[in-house]
Amino acid sequence: MDDKTFFYAIVCAPLYLGALLGLWLIVAPGAALKWRAKILKDKQRGRVGTRVERWLRAGGPEPWENQSAITRMKLVGLGILLQYAAVAYVLVAILRPRF
């Protein structure tokens, strides 16, 4: 495995996955809330899940229809996308890997 393949496999793949996660939260926040509500049962939520639900105001029987929860989920997705874009910029533009 040469250096270029290693760089793209180890460093860039997680950046692409993080960017896809951010885009998914921006494009389909209702689906993300529905998926989260489906996989988490009441006993599995714990303290962190309860705080996230309070912050997103995603409580209730159908949080994916709550407009404030959808807006906050879009903001979370935008934050994730910007974070991964900044890391990609630092890795590619500032560090400039030389192959």
Secondary structure, DSSP 8 states (H G I E B T S, - for coil): --HHHHIIIIIIHHHHHHHHHHHHHHH-HHHHHHHHHHH--HHHHHHHHHHHHHHHT--SS-GGG-HHHHHHHHHHHHHHHHHHHHHHHIIIIIS----
